[in-house]
Amino acid sequence: MTTSIYDKDLDRNAANFQALTPLTFLERAADTFPDRIAIIHGKTRTSYRDLRLRSRRLASALASRGIGKGDTVAVMLANTPAMIECHYGVPLTGAILNTMNTRLDAATIAFMIDHGEAKVLITDREFSATIHAALEISVHKPLVIDYDDKEYPQSGALLGEIDYEAFVAAGDENHPYRGPDDEWDAISLNYTSGTTSNPKGVVYHHRGAHLLALGNILTSTMPGAAVYLWTLPMFHCNGWCFPWSISVVGGTHVCLRQVRAAAIYEAIEKHGVTHMCGAPIVMSTILNATETEKRPVAKRITFMTAAAPPPEAVLGAMKEAGFEVIHLYGLTETYGPAVVNEWQGDWDALDASDWARKKARQGVRYSTLERIDVIDPETMEPVPRDGETLGEVMFSGNVVMKGYLKNRSATEDAFAGGWFHSGDLGVMHPDGYIQLKDRSKDIIISGGENISSIEVEDALYKHPAVANAAVVARPDPKWGETPCAFIELRPGMQATEAELAEWCRQHLAHFKVPRHFIFSELPRTSTGKIQKFKLRDRFKD
């Protein structure tokens, strides 16, 4: 290897190189703004000084139980202060935080506990029934710690051997700060919604979390002392890394245990909310609030959404209500959003139809993402930038996952050719903005949650009266999309819509259950393959 004068006596050392990690954001915020409010939850106020102390106590308590580098700490928590503390306290030990979707069923949770080899499970008593059932069937039996929300008491049972507050109190607030040995070290584990029989475990590293958190600040133009309302689940891609982002600017987290219109408007008026994120269902909740639920929106609020592009009417209504919508795009494998519809000022002068077409595009890469393109998966060459030629959207850069946990073949497939294959089909416009056109894996995005049509179809096929089933996305003004099932019944057998819905509820998480059932003959190719595009075409008008 050829060396130059710049390779001699200019080595990396402790003075000029430190591993990138979002944990440093809290350290700086606590040093700089110790008395500033970091978290609001009901009547509870937590300063940055106390957030750091509590996070260190949590790390100390976990370490005293033998938790260290490479161990998994799973959490089943709502948007509460404990969830924010876990984003710092768990990785401070070198362990990996696994935030689990609170809407999932017991069998899926049990799979995650076993696959991730969780040694500790911190669980909110609201979800005790599901967790109890999951622990009954899981092989791994982690230490269970109960979180009992004193601000919003829940009626569920306590399952663990110790309460979260008692566990944290037993820790040492002087527990030393410990960053990762290597910025490539894992920081969190997030499971996909499962496009096959079981979900895949997406592993994030400290470097990617650090960069995506900064990318959020730049993309949302978030100022110092921002007030962020948690209408996005923190379990979803680690809340798109916003639990770490807010500390960058010394902002305030406003926890929201349940996304309800009255609570959203109350928080906006009471706390001066500046930023929030969410799926179309959150916008629907805001816009459909009753007059008694609504409160004045004194200053414009930045609202980031990453599902299907909002309809023009919704964007207009949000703007009129006091919200500026930023359209994002990403996947679990890219730490959440990594693409933004970067709005150009002169587009505001476009007529309504052209304006809407611009808004419908997913956009360009985050400043912290190195490359994104629309590529022909067969040749691995970029498609023409004509806004018409279809290809697969692919990512490359530091905010792409490490890979899938204990799944080498899936990781190799995802990274084939030096790109992360998203599975999403789209086009590239002449100005470099991408636009999605279809999903190669038939994923339905409902209320911000991914639903596999294959998983729903498998459940339907188990019903004795169902001969054939095809599940597709049906546009929905509230949820963005909802599953719609087309059913062919077996000769001489009967089943009603209500019966099939109840059957699905017994075999699936409730949010995956189709909202509509249509009994009809399914369109097929000459070889007998069901033509789903024809079913989707029924909803175009």
C-alpha positions as CSV (number, residue, x, y, z in Angstrom):
1,M,0.0,0.0,0.0
2,T,1.4,3.4,-1.0
3,T,1.9,5.8,2.0
4,S,2.4,9.5,2.0
5,I,3.6,12.1,4.5
6,Y,0.0,12.3,5.8
7,D,0.2,8.6,6.9
8,K,3.4,9.1,9.1
9,D,3.2,9.9,12.8
10,L,-0.4,11.0,12.5
11,D,-2.0,8.0,14.2
12,R,-5.5,7.7,15.7
13,N,-5.4,8.1,19.5
14,A,-7.6,8.9,22.5
15,A,-7.0,12.6,22.1
16,N,-8.2,12.8,18.4
17,F,-10.6,10.0,18.0
18,Q,-13.7,8.8,20.0
19,A,-16.3,6.4,18.8
20,L,-19.5,8.1,17.7
21,T,-22.4,7.4,19.9
22,P,-25.7,9.2,20.8
23,L,-24.9,8.7,24.5
24,T,-22.7,11.8,24.3
25,F,-25.8,13.9,23.5
26,L,-27.2,13.4,27.0
27,E,-23.8,14.1,28.6
28,R,-23.5,17.4,26.9
29,A,-27.2,18.4,27.6
30,A,-26.8,17.6,31.3
31,D,-23.6,19.5,31.5
32,T,-24.9,22.5,29.6
33,F,-28.6,22.6,30.6
34,P,-28.7,20.8,33.9
35,D,-31.9,22.5,35.1
36,R,-33.7,22.5,31.8
37,I,-36.8,20.3,31.7
38,A,-35.9,17.1,29.7
39,I,-39.2,15.2,30.2
40,I,-42.8,16.1,30.9
41,H,-45.1,13.3,31.9
42,G,-48.3,14.3,33.5
43,K,-47.4,16.3,36.6
44,T,-43.8,14.9,36.7
45,R,-41.0,17.1,35.5
46,T,-37.5,15.6,34.9
47,S,-34.5,17.9,34.4
48,Y,-31.5,17.0,32.3
49,R,-29.5,16.6,35.5
50,D,-31.9,14.0,36.8
51,L,-32.3,12.3,33.4
52,R,-28.5,11.6,33.4
53,L,-28.5,10.5,37.1
54,R,-31.5,8.2,36.6
55,S,-29.9,6.7,33.4
56,R,-26.7,6.1,35.2
57,R,-28.6,4.5,38.1
58,L,-30.4,2.2,35.6
59,A,-27.0,1.3,34.0
60,S,-25.5,0.6,37.5
61,A,-28.5,-1.6,38.5
62,L,-28.3,-3.6,35.3
63,A,-24.6,-4.0,35.7
64,S,-25.1,-5.3,39.2
65,R,-27.3,-8.1,37.7
66,G,-24.5,-9.1,35.3
67,I,-25.7,-7.2,32.3
68,G,-22.9,-6.0,30.0
69,K,-21.7,-5.9,26.5
70,G,-23.6,-8.0,24.0
71,D,-26.5,-8.7,26.3
72,T,-30.1,-7.9,25.3
73,V,-32.5,-5.9,27.4
74,A,-36.0,-6.0,26.0
75,V,-38.6,-3.4,26.9
76,M,-42.4,-3.5,26.5
77,L,-43.2,0.2,27.3
78,A,-45.5,2.9,26.3
79,N,-44.2,6.5,25.6
80,T,-43.1,7.1,29.2
81,P,-40.0,8.5,30.9
82,A,-38.8,4.9,31.5
83,M,-38.5,4.4,27.8
84,I,-36.3,7.4,27.4
85,E,-34.2,6.4,30.3
86,C,-33.7,3.0,28.7
87,H,-32.4,4.6,25.5
88,Y,-29.4,5.8,27.6
89,G,-29.1,3.5,30.6
90,V,-29.2,0.2,28.7
91,P,-26.4,1.1,26.1
92,L,-24.3,2.7,28.9
93,T,-23.7,-0.9,30.1
94,G,-22.7,-2.0,26.6
95,A,-26.0,-3.9,26.3
96,I,-28.5,-3.7,23.4
97,L,-31.9,-2.2,23.8
98,N,-34.8,-4.2,22.2
99,T,-37.9,-2.0,22.1
100,M,-40.9,-4.3,21.4
101,N,-44.1,-3.3,19.6
102,T,-46.8,-3.0,22.2
103,R,-49.5,-4.0,19.7
104,L,-48.1,-7.5,19.0
105,D,-49.5,-10.8,20.0
106,A,-48.0,-13.1,22.7
107,A,-46.5,-15.7,20.2
108,T,-44.6,-13.0,18.3
109,I,-43.3,-11.4,21.6
110,A,-42.2,-14.9,22.8
111,F,-40.3,-15.4,19.5
112,M,-38.5,-12.0,20.0
113,I,-37.6,-12.9,23.6
114,D,-36.0,-16.1,22.5
115,H,-34.5,-15.0,19.3
116,G,-32.9,-11.9,20.9
117,E,-31.9,-13.9,24.0
118,A,-33.2,-11.2,26.3
119,K,-31.7,-11.4,29.8
120,V,-33.9,-8.6,31.2
121,L,-37.5,-7.6,30.3
122,I,-38.8,-4.3,31.5
123,T,-42.6,-4.3,31.0
124,D,-45.5,-1.8,31.7
125,R,-48.3,-3.4,33.6
126,E,-50.7,-2.3,30.9
127,F,-49.3,-5.1,28.7
128,S,-49.1,-7.8,31.5
129,A,-51.7,-10.1,29.9
130,T,-49.7,-10.4,26.6
131,I,-46.4,-10.6,28.4
132,H,-47.6,-13.2,30.8
133,A,-48.8,-15.4,27.9
134,A,-45.5,-14.8,26.0
135,L,-43.4,-15.8,29.0
136,E,-45.5,-19.0,29.4
137,I,-44.3,-20.2,26.0
138,S,-40.9,-18.6,25.6
139,V,-37.8,-20.7,26.3
140,H,-35.8,-17.8,27.7
141,K,-36.9,-16.7,31.1
142,P,-35.5,-13.1,31.6
143,L,-35.4,-11.1,34.7
144,V,-38.8,-9.3,34.6
145,I,-39.0,-5.7,35.9
146,D,-42.4,-4.1,36.2
147,Y,-43.0,-0.5,35.3
148,D,-45.9,0.9,37.2
149,D,-46.9,4.3,35.8
150,K,-47.8,6.5,38.8
151,E,-49.1,9.4,36.6
152,Y,-51.5,7.2,34.6
153,P,-52.1,4.0,36.7
154,Q,-52.9,0.8,34.8
155,S,-54.9,-2.2,36.0
156,G,-52.7,-5.0,34.7
157,A,-51.0,-7.5,37.0
158,L,-47.4,-7.1,38.2
159,L,-45.3,-10.0,36.8
160,G,-41.8,-9.3,37.9
161,E,-39.6,-9.8,41.0
162,I,-39.0,-6.0,41.3
163,D,-40.5,-2.7,40.5
164,Y,-38.7,-0.4,38.0
165,E,-38.5,2.5,40.4
166,A,-37.0,0.3,43.1
167,F,-34.6,-1.2,40.6
168,V,-33.4,2.2,39.5
169,A,-33.1,3.5,43.1
170,A,-30.8,0.6,43.9
171,G,-28.3,1.8,41.3
172,D,-25.4,4.2,41.8
173,E,-25.9,7.7,40.3
174,N,-22.1,8.0,40.1
175,H,-21.9,5.0,37.7
176,P,-19.2,6.1,35.3
177,Y,-20.1,7.1,31.7
178,R,-19.1,4.4,29.3
179,G,-19.2,4.8,25.6
180,P,-18.9,1.9,23.2
181,D,-15.5,0.3,22.6
182,D,-16.2,0.6,18.9
183,E,-18.8,2.8,17.2
184,W,-19.7,-0.3,15.2
185,D,-20.9,-2.0,18.4
186,A,-24.6,-2.7,18.5
187,I,-26.9,-0.3,20.4
188,S,-30.4,-1.6,19.6
189,L,-32.4,-4.4,18.2
190,N,-35.7,-3.7,16.3
191,Y,-37.8,-6.5,14.8
192,T,-39.6,-6.0,11.5
193,S,-43.3,-6.8,11.3
194,G,-42.5,-10.2,9.7
195,T,-42.9,-10.5,6.0
196,T,-42.4,-14.3,6.3
197,S,-43.2,-16.6,9.2
198,N,-41.2,-14.8,11.7
199,P,-39.9,-11.2,12.0
200,K,-36.3,-10.3,11.4
201,G,-34.1,-8.7,14.0
202,V,-32.6,-5.4,12.6
203,V,-29.4,-4.4,14.5
204,Y,-28.4,-0.8,14.8
205,H,-24.9,0.4,15.7
206,H,-23.8,3.5,17.8
207,R,-22.4,5.3,14.7
208,G,-25.7,5.0,12.8
209,A,-27.8,6.1,15.7
210,H,-25.6,9.1,16.3
211,L,-25.8,10.2,12.6
212,L,-29.5,9.6,12.2
213,A,-30.3,11.5,15.4
214,L,-28.3,14.4,14.0
215,G,-30.0,14.0,10.6
216,N,-33.4,14.4,12.3
217,I,-32.3,17.7,13.8
218,L,-31.2,19.1,10.4
219,T,-34.2,17.7,8.5
220,S,-36.7,19.1,10.9
221,T,-34.8,22.4,11.5
222,M,-35.2,21.8,15.2
223,P,-34.1,24.7,17.3
224,G,-32.6,24.8,20.8
225,A,-35.1,24.1,23.5
226,A,-37.6,22.5,21.1
227,V,-40.6,20.9,22.6
228,Y,-41.3,17.4,21.1
229,L,-44.7,15.7,21.6
230,W,-44.5,11.9,21.5
231,T,-47.3,11.0,19.1
232,L,-44.9,8.5,17.4
233,P,-44.4,5.2,19.3
234,M,-40.9,5.0,20.8
235,F,-40.8,1.3,20.1
236,H,-40.9,2.0,16.4
237,C,-37.3,2.2,15.1
238,N,-36.4,3.6,18.5
239,G,-38.8,6.4,17.8
240,W,-36.9,7.2,14.6
241,C,-34.0,7.9,16.9
242,F,-35.7,11.0,18.3
243,P,-35.1,9.8,22.0
244,W,-31.5,10.6,21.2
245,S,-32.2,13.6,18.9
246,I,-33.9,15.7,21.5
247,S,-30.9,15.8,23.7
248,V,-28.8,17.3,20.8
249,V,-30.7,20.6,21.2
250,G,-31.5,20.3,24.9
251,G,-35.2,20.0,24.0
252,T,-38.1,18.7,26.0
253,H,-39.9,15.4,25.6
254,V,-43.6,15.6,26.2
255,C,-44.7,12.0,26.8
256,L,-48.1,10.9,25.5
257,R,-49.3,7.6,26.8
258,Q,-52.2,7.4,24.4
259,V,-52.7,9.3,21.1
260,R,-56.0,11.0,21.7
261,A,-57.2,14.4,20.2
262,A,-57.9,16.0,23.6
263,A,-54.5,15.1,25.0
264,I,-52.7,16.3,21.9
265,Y,-54.3,19.7,21.9
266,E,-53.9,20.0,25.6
267,A,-50.2,19.3,25.4
268,I,-49.8,21.8,22.5
269,E,-51.5,24.6,24.4
270,K,-50.0,23.8,27.8
271,H,-46.4,23.1,26.8
272,G,-45.8,25.0,23.6
273,V,-45.2,22.0,21.4
274,T,-42.9,22.8,18.4
275,H,-42.4,19.3,16.7
276,M,-44.2,16.0,16.4
277,C,-44.2,12.9,14.2
278,G,-46.7,10.3,13.3
279,A,-48.6,8.2,10.7
280,P,-51.7,9.5,8.9
281,I,-53.8,8.2,11.7
282,V,-52.3,11.0,13.9
283,M,-53.2,13.7,11.4
284,S,-56.7,12.2,11.2
285,T,-57.0,12.4,15.0
286,I,-55.9,16.0,15.0
287,L,-58.2,17.1,12.1
288,N,-61.3,15.1,13.3
289,A,-61.1,16.5,16.9
290,T,-64.4,17.9,18.2
291,E,-64.7,21.6,18.9
292,T,-64.5,20.8,22.7
293,E,-61.3,18.9,22.2
294,K,-59.5,21.5,20.1
295,R,-57.3,24.2,21.6
296,P,-55.6,27.2,20.0
297,V,-52.4,26.5,18.1
298,A,-50.4,29.6,18.8
299,K,-47.4,28.9,16.6
300,R,-46.8,26.7,13.6
301,I,-45.9,23.1,14.5
302,T,-43.6,21.0,12.4
303,F,-45.3,17.6,11.8
304,M,-43.2,14.8,10.2
305,T,-44.9,11.8,8.6
306,A,-43.3,8.8,6.9
307,A,-46.2,6.7,5.6
308,A,-48.0,7.0,2.3
309,P,-47.9,10.6,1.0
310,P,-50.8,12.6,2.6
311,P,-53.6,13.6,0.2
312,E,-53.7,17.2,-0.9
313,A,-56.8,17.9,1.1
314,V,-55.2,16.6,4.3
315,L,-52.1,18.7,3.7
316,G,-54.2,21.8,3.2
317,A,-56.3,21.0,6.3
318,M,-53.2,20.5,8.4
319,K,-51.7,23.7,7.3
320,E,-54.9,25.6,8.1
321,A,-54.9,23.9,11.5
322,G,-51.4,25.3,12.2
323,F,-49.2,22.3,11.2
324,E,-46.4,22.3,8.5
325,V,-46.1,18.7,7.2
326,I,-42.7,17.3,6.2
327,H,-42.9,14.1,4.2
328,L,-40.3,11.4,5.1
329,Y,-39.5,7.9,3.9
330,G,-37.4,5.1,5.4
331,L,-37.5,1.6,6.7
332,T,-36.6,-0.2,10.0
333,E,-33.3,-1.1,8.3
334,T,-32.4,2.6,7.8
335,Y,-33.0,3.6,11.4
336,G,-36.4,5.0,10.4
337,P,-36.6,8.0,8.0
338,A,-33.5,8.6,5.8
339,V,-35.2,10.4,2.9
340,V,-37.1,13.7,2.9
341,N,-39.3,15.5,0.4
342,E,-37.0,18.5,0.5
343,W,-39.4,21.3,-0.4
344,Q,-38.2,23.9,-2.9
345,G,-39.5,27.4,-2.3
346,D,-40.5,28.1,-5.9
347,W,-42.8,25.0,-5.8
348,D,-45.3,27.0,-3.8
349,A,-46.2,28.9,-7.0
350,L,-47.3,25.7,-8.8
351,D,-50.9,25.1,-9.6
352,A,-52.7,22.7,-7.3
353,S,-52.2,19.5,-9.4
354,D,-48.5,20.1,-10.0
355,W,-48.0,21.1,-6.3
356,A,-49.7,17.8,-5.2
357,R,-47.5,15.8,-7.6
358,K,-44.4,17.3,-6.0
359,K,-45.7,16.5,-2.5
360,A,-46.4,12.9,-3.4
361,R,-42.7,12.2,-4.0
362,Q,-40.6,10.6,-1.3
363,G,-37.7,12.9,-2.1
364,V,-33.9,13.0,-1.6
365,R,-31.5,11.5,0.9
366,Y,-31.0,12.8,4.5
367,S,-27.7,14.7,4.8
368,T,-26.4,11.8,6.9
369,L,-27.1,9.2,4.3
370,E,-24.4,8.7,1.6
371,R,-26.3,7.2,-1.3
372,I,-29.8,6.4,-2.5
373,D,-30.9,5.4,-6.0
374,V,-33.4,3.5,-8.0
375,I,-31.7,0.5,-9.5
376,D,-32.5,-2.4,-11.8
377,P,-32.1,-5.4,-9.5
378,E,-31.1,-7.6,-12.3
379,T,-28.3,-5.5,-13.8
380,M,-27.6,-3.4,-10.6
381,E,-27.4,-0.3,-12.8
382,P,-29.4,2.9,-12.0
383,V,-32.6,3.2,-14.0
384,P,-33.0,6.3,-16.3
385,R,-34.0,9.5,-14.4
386,D,-37.2,9.8,-16.4
387,G,-39.9,9.5,-13.7
388,E,-41.2,6.4,-15.5
389,T,-38.8,3.5,-15.5
390,L,-39.4,1.2,-12.5
391,G,-36.6,-0.1,-10.3
392,E,-35.9,-1.0,-6.7
393,V,-35.0,1.7,-4.2
394,M,-31.6,1.0,-2.7
395,F,-29.6,2.6,0.1
396,S,-25.9,2.8,0.9
397,G,-24.4,4.5,3.9
398,N,-23.8,4.9,7.6
399,V,-27.5,4.9,8.5
400,V,-28.1,1.4,7.1
401,M,-28.4,-1.4,9.7
402,K,-25.5,-3.7,10.7
403,G,-27.6,-6.6,9.4
404,Y,-30.2,-9.1,10.6
405,L,-29.6,-10.9,13.9
406,K,-28.6,-14.5,13.5
407,N,-29.8,-14.5,9.9
408,R,-26.7,-14.5,7.6
409,S,-28.5,-15.5,4.4
410,A,-31.1,-12.7,4.8
411,T,-28.3,-10.2,5.5
412,E,-26.3,-11.2,2.5
413,D,-29.4,-11.0,0.3
414,A,-30.3,-7.6,1.6
415,F,-26.8,-6.3,0.9
416,A,-26.2,-8.0,-2.4
417,G,-24.1,-5.8,-4.8
418,G,-23.0,-3.4,-2.2
419,W,-26.5,-1.8,-1.7
420,F,-29.3,-2.4,0.8
421,H,-32.3,-3.7,-1.2
422,S,-35.4,-2.0,0.3
423,G,-37.9,-4.2,-1.6
424,D,-39.7,-1.0,-2.5
425,L,-40.3,-0.2,-6.2
426,G,-40.1,3.3,-7.5
427,V,-38.9,5.7,-10.1
428,M,-36.2,8.4,-10.2
429,H,-37.3,11.9,-11.5
430,P,-35.0,14.1,-13.5
431,D,-34.3,16.3,-10.5
432,G,-33.1,13.4,-8.4
433,Y,-36.2,12.9,-6.3
434,I,-37.5,9.4,-5.9
435,Q,-41.1,8.3,-5.8
436,L,-42.4,5.0,-4.7
437,K,-44.8,3.1,-7.0
438,D,-45.4,-0.3,-5.4
439,R,-44.1,-2.6,-2.7
440,S,-42.5,-5.8,-4.0
441,K,-43.4,-7.7,-0.9
442,D,-47.0,-6.5,-0.7
443,I,-46.5,-4.8,2.6
444,I,-49.5,-2.8,3.8
445,I,-48.7,0.3,6.0
446,S,-51.6,0.9,8.3
447,G,-51.4,3.6,10.9
448,G,-47.6,3.6,10.5
449,E,-47.4,-0.2,11.2
450,N,-46.2,-2.7,8.6
451,I,-48.6,-5.6,7.9
452,S,-47.6,-8.5,5.7
453,S,-50.3,-9.6,3.3
454,I,-48.8,-13.1,3.3
455,E,-49.2,-13.4,7.1
456,V,-52.8,-12.4,7.0
457,E,-53.5,-14.7,4.0
458,D,-51.9,-17.6,5.9
459,A,-54.3,-17.0,8.8
460,L,-57.3,-16.9,6.5
461,Y,-56.2,-20.1,4.7
462,K,-56.5,-21.9,8.0
463,H,-60.2,-21.3,8.2
464,P,-62.0,-24.5,7.0
465,A,-64.4,-22.5,4.7
466,V,-61.7,-20.5,2.8
467,A,-60.5,-21.9,-0.5
468,N,-58.4,-19.0,-1.6
469,A,-57.5,-15.6,-0.1
470,A,-55.7,-12.5,-1.4
471,V,-55.1,-9.5,0.9
472,V,-54.2,-6.1,-0.5
473,A,-54.0,-2.5,0.7
474,R,-57.2,-0.5,0.6
475,P,-56.7,3.3,0.8
476,D,-58.2,4.7,4.0
477,P,-58.4,8.4,5.0
478,K,-57.8,7.7,8.6
479,W,-55.2,4.9,8.6
480,G,-53.5,5.6,5.3
481,E,-54.1,2.0,4.3
482,T,-56.0,-1.0,5.8
483,P,-56.0,-4.7,4.8
484,C,-58.8,-5.8,2.5
485,A,-59.3,-9.5,2.0
486,F,-60.7,-11.0,-1.1
487,I,-62.1,-14.5,-0.4
488,E,-63.1,-17.5,-2.4
489,L,-65.1,-20.0,-0.3
490,R,-65.0,-23.8,-0.6
491,P,-67.9,-25.3,-2.5
492,G,-70.9,-25.9,-0.2
493,M,-69.4,-24.0,2.7
494,Q,-70.3,-20.6,4.2
495,A,-68.6,-17.9,6.2
496,T,-69.6,-14.4,7.1
497,E,-67.5,-11.3,7.3
498,A,-67.9,-11.2,11.0
499,E,-66.9,-14.8,11.4
500,L,-63.7,-14.3,9.4
501,A,-62.8,-11.1,11.3
502,E,-63.2,-13.0,14.6
503,W,-61.1,-15.9,13.2
504,C,-58.3,-13.4,12.3
505,R,-58.4,-11.8,15.7
506,Q,-57.7,-15.2,17.2
507,H,-54.6,-15.7,15.0
508,L,-53.2,-12.3,14.5
509,A,-52.4,-9.0,16.3
510,H,-55.7,-7.0,16.1
511,F,-54.3,-4.2,13.9
512,K,-53.5,-6.8,11.2
513,V,-57.1,-8.0,10.9
514,P,-58.7,-7.0,7.6
515,R,-61.3,-4.2,7.9
516,H,-63.1,-5.4,4.8
517,F,-63.9,-8.8,3.3
518,I,-65.1,-9.2,-0.3
519,F,-66.4,-12.5,-1.4
520,S,-65.7,-13.0,-5.1
521,E,-63.8,-15.0,-7.7
522,L,-60.1,-14.0,-7.7
523,P,-58.4,-12.9,-11.0
524,R,-55.6,-15.2,-12.1
525,T,-52.9,-15.5,-14.8
526,S,-52.9,-18.4,-17.2
527,T,-50.7,-20.3,-14.7
528,G,-53.1,-19.8,-11.9
529,K,-51.3,-17.0,-10.0
530,I,-53.6,-14.5,-8.3
531,Q,-53.3,-11.1,-9.9
532,K,-53.2,-8.7,-6.9
533,F,-52.7,-5.6,-9.1
534,K,-56.2,-6.1,-10.5
535,L,-57.6,-6.3,-6.9
536,R,-55.8,-3.1,-6.0
537,D,-57.0,-1.4,-9.2
538,R,-60.6,-1.7,-7.8
539,F,-59.8,1.0,-5.3
540,K,-58.2,3.5,-7.7
541,D,-61.5,5.3,-8.2
